[in-house]
């Protein structure tokens, strides 16, 4: 997401930047938007990995 934010700020990969803006609520090709998108992705990833680990441990018993 960091690379896409940097490339989007200079006008490269505009199609990928548009898709990322659709998928992530806070992502924009600015410094604040890139950091906010990275934080959003980290939170979503943590929740999904935690749920997967919980399910795995519940089924492993």
Number of C-alpha atoms within 10 A of each C-alpha: 15 13 10 18 25 16 16 20 17 11 12 13 13 15 11 13 22 14 10 19 16 12 10 14 13 18 25 22 25 13 14 13 16 22 18 17 23 18 14 16 17 12 12 12 12 12 12 12 12 12 12 12 12 12 11 11 10 9 8 7 5
